[in-house]
């Protein structure tokens, strides 16, 4: 391409400081160095984790920063040594890399990677420099991928090549939200046919858990949220029961235990609040129940150890347990084959310039997923 090897000037949404709205600016994006890929982002959706970034509540993130981690695009140029993608390929940038070399990547049961943000901050690329500048200032990357920029530069092991037929404005959800929820049910909990499940939180991730539980053959899927406007969508996606904790004057775990006899077989917390995390754990079967922590919790939590002593399993999940570079392309192919319909999670589509409006819809509980188009 004519832009290869050159600095590109383009639009990006910059968070200059915590607690401030995003500012759409012209930024300079440097060419990729060895082992890096420059991607033209076509579509990116808004995930609640991006809102945590804007509030300054996500650990290890440095400002100013370009957020966004649920995007899809086309390779514009590649750095020296890159072999898995070429200019023109459709790709999804990965917020959870797969370097292929660390002990986690080499363990077939793990989808963690030593190069993830939880092990070492991804505010700068691996060579500890940024490819973004704005008004003469260095701008930090977010999880390396910063999809709220028209062009972004990422390491090759944080890029997955996808089917050329994939509609980028739809499959961007597979970059994070859909895969996280769906995989939490299929891979992490390993939901069994005929089982009972409860999902706390019916945002994009929680509703994807509902889809995963249904795909796994769960007989009863109980959706829990304080926003009853989410119930119709939950039922459309497979929920058999919907409950609003505000309709009861007793703890939700008691309500669920009464509904099911001994508690649910699998519970999922897709919000990231201490009280719902404890409720989810306490609502699953005392002996064989499995509770999966899906939401990002930004505070410490204390629990009664008897909850676990009786035999419950309490697990976490990152991106639904998928080994990203291997599995994200397969999920895109499954989408194209009609094995699931993640489009049902998209409630709004906006031009990129209206990114702040997208966040307002999210905070008001009016959207599930808003897709931004460049």
C-alpha positions as CSV (number, residue, x, y, z in Angstrom):
1,X,0.0,0.0,0.0
2,X,1.1,3.6,-0.6
3,X,1.1,4.3,3.1
4,X,3.5,1.4,4.0
5,X,6.6,2.6,5.9
6,X,5.1,6.1,6.5
7,X,3.5,7.8,9.4
8,X,-0.3,7.8,9.1
9,X,-2.4,10.7,10.4
10,X,-5.9,9.6,11.4
11,X,-8.7,9.9,13.9
12,X,-8.6,8.3,17.4
13,X,-10.5,8.7,20.6
14,X,-8.0,9.8,23.3
15,X,-8.6,9.5,27.0
16,X,-6.4,12.4,28.3
17,X,-7.1,11.7,32.0
18,X,-9.4,9.5,34.1
19,X,-13.0,10.7,34.5
20,X,-13.0,12.8,31.4
21,X,-15.0,12.1,28.2
22,X,-13.0,10.8,25.2
23,X,-11.7,13.4,22.8
24,X,-11.7,12.6,19.1
25,X,-8.3,13.8,17.9
26,X,-6.0,13.6,14.9
27,X,-3.1,11.3,15.9
28,X,0.0,10.1,14.2
29,X,0.5,6.4,13.9
30,X,4.1,5.2,13.2
31,X,4.8,2.3,10.9
32,X,5.2,-1.2,12.4
33,X,8.6,-2.3,13.6
34,X,9.9,-5.8,13.3
35,X,7.3,-8.4,14.4
36,X,4.5,-5.8,14.3
37,X,1.4,-5.3,12.2
38,X,-0.4,-2.0,11.4
39,X,-4.2,-2.5,11.0
40,X,-6.9,-0.2,9.6
41,X,-9.7,-0.7,12.1
42,X,-13.1,-0.8,10.3
43,X,-15.4,-1.4,13.2
44,X,-15.1,-1.5,17.0
45,X,-17.7,-2.1,19.7
46,X,-17.9,-0.7,23.2
47,X,-17.3,-3.0,26.1
48,X,-17.9,-2.2,29.7
49,X,-14.2,-2.7,30.4
50,X,-13.5,0.4,28.3
51,X,-15.7,2.3,30.7
52,X,-13.6,1.0,33.6
53,X,-10.6,2.5,31.7
54,X,-12.2,5.9,31.4
55,X,-13.1,6.0,35.1
56,X,-9.5,5.1,35.9
57,X,-10.5,2.0,37.8
58,X,-8.6,-0.6,35.7
59,X,-5.2,-1.5,37.1
60,X,-2.0,-0.7,35.4
61,X,-3.5,1.5,32.6
62,X,-1.5,4.7,32.0
63,X,-2.9,8.0,30.6
64,X,-3.1,9.6,28.1
65,X,-4.4,6.4,26.3
66,X,-6.4,5.3,23.3
67,X,-8.8,2.6,24.7
68,X,-10.9,0.1,22.7
69,X,-10.3,-3.7,22.5
70,X,-13.2,-5.1,20.6
71,X,-12.4,-4.4,17.0
72,X,-11.9,-5.8,13.6
73,X,-10.0,-4.5,10.6
74,X,-7.7,-5.0,7.6
75,X,-3.9,-5.3,7.6
76,X,-2.4,-2.1,6.1
77,X,1.3,-3.1,6.4
78,X,3.6,-5.5,8.3
79,X,7.0,-5.2,9.9
80,X,10.0,-7.3,9.2
81,X,9.7,-11.0,10.0
82,X,5.9,-11.1,10.1
83,X,4.6,-14.3,8.4
84,X,1.1,-15.1,9.7
85,X,-0.7,-12.1,8.0
86,X,-0.2,-9.9,4.9
87,X,-1.6,-6.6,3.8
88,X,-5.2,-6.9,2.8
89,X,-6.0,-9.7,5.3
90,X,-9.1,-9.3,7.5
91,X,-8.0,-9.6,11.2
92,X,-9.1,-9.3,14.8
93,X,-6.6,-7.7,17.1
94,X,-6.4,-9.8,20.3
95,X,-6.7,-8.3,23.8
96,X,-5.3,-11.6,25.1
97,X,-2.2,-12.5,23.1
98,X,-0.9,-16.0,22.3
99,X,2.8,-15.8,22.0
100,X,3.1,-19.6,21.6
101,X,6.4,-19.7,23.5
102,X,5.6,-19.3,27.2
103,X,4.7,-22.2,29.5
104,X,1.1,-21.1,29.6
105,X,0.8,-21.1,25.8
106,X,2.4,-24.5,25.6
107,X,0.0,-26.0,28.1
108,X,-3.0,-27.2,26.0
109,X,-5.4,-26.6,29.0
110,X,-4.4,-22.9,29.4
111,X,-5.4,-19.9,27.3
112,X,-3.3,-17.5,29.5
113,X,-0.2,-16.0,28.0
114,X,2.8,-14.6,29.9
115,X,2.6,-11.5,27.7
116,X,-0.9,-10.5,28.8
117,X,-1.6,-7.3,30.7
118,X,-2.0,-9.1,34.0
119,X,1.6,-10.3,33.9
120,X,3.2,-7.2,32.3
121,X,1.4,-3.9,31.4
122,X,0.5,-3.5,27.7
123,X,0.6,0.3,27.8
124,X,3.6,0.3,25.4
125,X,4.5,-2.2,22.7
126,X,7.1,-4.9,23.6
127,X,10.0,-2.6,22.8
128,X,8.7,-0.2,25.5
129,X,7.8,2.5,23.0
130,X,4.5,3.8,21.6
131,X,3.4,4.1,18.0
132,X,0.9,6.9,18.8
133,X,1.5,10.6,19.2
134,X,-0.9,13.5,19.4
135,X,-0.1,17.2,19.7
136,X,3.5,16.3,20.2
137,X,2.8,13.9,23.1
138,X,3.3,10.2,23.4
139,X,-0.1,8.4,23.7
140,X,-0.3,5.0,25.5
141,X,-1.6,1.8,23.9
142,X,-4.4,-0.1,25.7
143,X,-3.9,-3.9,25.9
144,X,-1.6,-3.2,23.0
145,X,-4.5,-3.0,20.6
146,X,-6.2,0.4,21.0
147,X,-9.1,-0.2,18.6
148,X,-10.6,3.3,19.1
149,X,-8.1,4.5,16.5
150,X,-8.5,4.3,12.7
151,X,-5.1,2.7,12.5
152,X,-3.3,0.8,15.3
153,X,-0.1,-1.2,15.6
154,X,0.1,-4.5,17.4
155,X,2.6,-7.3,17.9
156,X,2.0,-10.2,15.5
157,X,1.1,-12.6,18.3
158,X,-1.8,-10.3,19.2
159,X,-3.4,-10.6,15.7
160,X,-5.7,-13.4,14.4
161,X,-6.4,-13.7,10.7
162,X,-10.0,-14.4,10.0
163,X,-12.2,-15.5,7.0
164,X,-12.2,-13.0,4.2
165,X,-16.0,-13.3,4.0
166,X,-16.5,-12.1,7.6
167,X,-18.5,-8.8,8.0
168,X,-16.2,-6.7,10.2
169,X,-19.0,-4.7,11.7
170,X,-20.5,-7.9,13.2
171,X,-17.5,-10.1,14.1
172,X,-15.8,-7.3,16.1
173,X,-17.9,-8.7,19.0
174,X,-16.0,-11.9,18.8
175,X,-12.8,-10.0,19.8
176,X,-14.0,-9.9,23.5
177,X,-17.6,-9.8,24.7
178,X,-19.2,-12.7,22.9
179,X,-16.2,-15.0,23.1
180,X,-15.8,-14.3,26.8
181,X,-19.4,-15.1,27.8
182,X,-19.9,-18.0,25.4
183,X,-16.6,-19.6,26.3
184,X,-17.2,-19.2,30.1
185,X,-20.2,-21.6,29.7
186,X,-18.7,-24.0,27.1
187,X,-15.0,-24.1,28.1
188,X,-14.6,-22.9,31.7
189,X,-17.8,-24.2,33.4
190,X,-18.2,-27.1,30.8
191,X,-22.0,-26.8,31.2
192,X,-23.6,-30.3,30.9
193,X,-26.9,-31.1,29.1
194,X,-29.9,-31.0,31.3
195,X,-28.3,-28.8,34.0
196,X,-29.5,-25.6,35.6
197,X,-27.6,-22.3,35.3
198,X,-27.8,-18.8,36.7
199,X,-26.3,-15.7,35.1
200,X,-25.9,-12.5,37.1
201,X,-25.7,-9.5,34.8
202,X,-27.3,-9.3,31.3
203,X,-24.9,-7.0,29.4
204,X,-23.2,-8.3,26.3
205,X,-21.0,-10.7,28.2
206,X,-23.8,-12.1,30.4
207,X,-26.1,-12.6,27.4
208,X,-23.3,-14.4,25.7
209,X,-23.2,-16.7,28.7
210,X,-26.9,-17.3,28.2
211,X,-26.2,-18.3,24.6
212,X,-23.4,-20.6,25.7
213,X,-25.5,-22.4,28.3
214,X,-28.2,-22.9,25.7
215,X,-25.7,-24.3,23.2
216,X,-24.4,-26.7,25.8
217,X,-27.9,-28.0,26.4
218,X,-28.8,-26.6,29.8
219,X,-32.4,-27.3,30.7
220,X,-33.0,-24.3,32.9
221,X,-31.2,-20.9,32.4
222,X,-32.1,-18.3,35.0
223,X,-31.1,-14.7,34.1
224,X,-30.6,-12.2,36.9
225,X,-30.5,-8.4,36.5
226,X,-31.9,-5.3,38.2
227,X,-32.8,-3.9,34.7
228,X,-36.0,-5.7,33.6
229,X,-35.6,-4.1,30.1
230,X,-32.9,-6.8,29.5
231,X,-35.3,-9.7,30.1
232,X,-36.9,-9.9,26.6
233,X,-33.5,-10.2,25.0
234,X,-32.4,-12.8,27.6
235,X,-35.4,-14.9,26.8
236,X,-34.9,-14.5,23.1
237,X,-31.3,-15.9,23.5
238,X,-32.4,-18.9,25.7
239,X,-33.2,-17.8,29.3
240,X,-36.0,-19.9,30.7
241,X,-36.5,-17.6,33.8
242,X,-35.7,-14.0,34.5
243,X,-35.5,-12.5,38.0
244,X,-35.0,-9.0,39.3
245,X,-33.4,-9.0,42.8
246,X,-35.3,-5.9,43.7
247,X,-38.6,-7.8,43.5
248,X,-37.6,-9.9,46.5
249,X,-36.9,-8.9,50.2
250,X,-34.4,-11.8,50.6
251,X,-30.9,-12.4,49.2
252,X,-30.8,-13.6,45.5
253,X,-28.9,-16.8,46.5
254,X,-31.9,-17.8,48.7
255,X,-34.3,-17.1,45.8
256,X,-32.3,-19.2,43.5
257,X,-31.9,-22.0,46.0
258,X,-35.7,-22.1,46.6
259,X,-36.3,-22.1,42.8
260,X,-34.0,-25.0,42.2
261,X,-34.1,-27.1,45.4
262,X,-30.3,-27.3,46.0
263,X,-29.0,-24.4,44.1
264,X,-28.0,-24.2,40.5
265,X,-25.3,-26.5,38.9
266,X,-23.5,-23.5,37.3
267,X,-23.5,-19.8,38.2
268,X,-21.8,-17.0,36.4
269,X,-21.1,-13.4,37.6
270,X,-20.8,-11.1,34.6
271,X,-20.9,-7.7,36.4
272,X,-17.8,-7.3,38.6
273,X,-19.4,-6.4,41.9
274,X,-18.5,-7.9,45.3
275,X,-22.0,-8.6,46.4
276,X,-23.1,-10.3,43.2
277,X,-19.9,-12.3,43.2
278,X,-20.7,-13.7,46.6
279,X,-24.4,-14.2,45.7
280,X,-23.3,-16.2,42.6
281,X,-21.0,-18.4,44.6
282,X,-23.6,-19.0,47.3
283,X,-26.4,-19.8,44.8
284,X,-24.7,-22.8,43.2
285,X,-25.0,-26.3,44.6
286,X,-23.1,-26.6,47.9
287,X,-21.3,-29.8,46.9
288,X,-21.0,-30.0,43.1
289,X,-21.8,-26.4,42.0
290,X,-19.4,-24.5,39.8
291,X,-19.3,-20.7,39.9
292,X,-17.4,-18.8,37.2
293,X,-16.2,-15.2,37.7
294,X,-16.5,-13.5,34.4
295,X,-16.8,-9.8,35.3
296,X,-13.8,-7.7,36.1
297,X,-13.6,-7.1,39.8
298,X,-11.6,-4.0,40.9
299,X,-11.6,-4.6,44.6
300,X,-10.7,-7.3,47.1
301,X,-13.4,-9.8,48.2
302,X,-13.8,-11.7,51.5
303,X,-16.0,-14.9,51.6
304,X,-17.0,-17.5,54.2
305,X,-14.7,-20.4,53.5
306,X,-17.5,-22.9,54.3
307,X,-18.9,-21.9,50.9
308,X,-15.9,-23.7,49.3
309,X,-15.3,-26.3,52.0
310,X,-18.5,-28.2,51.1
311,X,-17.2,-28.8,47.6
312,X,-18.1,-25.9,45.4
313,X,-15.7,-24.9,42.7
314,X,-14.9,-21.2,42.1
315,X,-13.2,-20.3,38.9
316,X,-12.1,-17.4,36.8
317,X,-12.1,-17.1,33.1
318,X,-10.2,-14.8,30.7
319,X,-11.7,-14.4,27.2
320,X,-13.8,-17.5,27.8
321,X,-10.8,-19.9,27.9
322,X,-10.2,-19.7,24.2
323,X,-6.6,-19.9,22.9
324,X,-7.0,-16.7,21.0
325,X,-4.9,-17.0,17.8
326,X,-6.2,-20.6,17.2
327,X,-9.8,-20.2,18.3
328,X,-10.9,-16.7,17.4
329,X,-10.7,-17.5,13.6
330,X,-12.7,-20.8,14.3
331,X,-15.4,-18.8,16.2
332,X,-15.6,-16.4,13.2
333,X,-16.1,-19.4,10.9
334,X,-18.8,-20.8,13.2
335,X,-20.5,-17.5,13.1
336,X,-20.4,-17.6,9.2
337,X,-21.9,-21.1,9.4
338,X,-24.8,-19.9,11.5
339,X,-23.9,-21.9,14.6
340,X,-24.6,-18.8,16.8
341,X,-26.0,-15.4,16.1
342,X,-24.0,-12.8,18.0
343,X,-25.6,-10.1,15.9
344,X,-28.5,-10.2,18.4
345,X,-26.3,-8.5,20.9
346,X,-25.8,-5.4,18.7
347,X,-28.4,-2.8,19.7
348,X,-26.9,0.4,18.2
349,X,-24.5,1.3,15.3
350,X,-23.0,4.8,15.4
351,X,-20.3,6.7,13.4
352,X,-17.0,6.7,15.3
353,X,-17.3,10.5,16.0
354,X,-20.2,9.7,18.3
355,X,-18.1,7.4,20.6
356,X,-19.1,9.4,23.8
357,X,-22.8,8.9,22.9
358,X,-22.1,5.2,22.7
359,X,-20.8,5.3,26.3
360,X,-23.8,7.3,27.5
361,X,-26.1,4.5,26.1
362,X,-24.0,1.9,27.9
363,X,-24.1,3.7,31.3
364,X,-27.9,4.3,31.0
365,X,-28.5,0.6,30.4
366,X,-30.0,1.3,27.0
367,X,-27.5,-0.6,24.9
368,X,-26.0,-4.1,24.9
369,X,-23.4,-3.6,22.3
370,X,-22.9,-0.4,20.3
371,X,-20.7,-0.8,17.2
372,X,-18.7,2.2,16.0
373,X,-17.9,2.5,12.3
374,X,-14.9,4.5,10.9
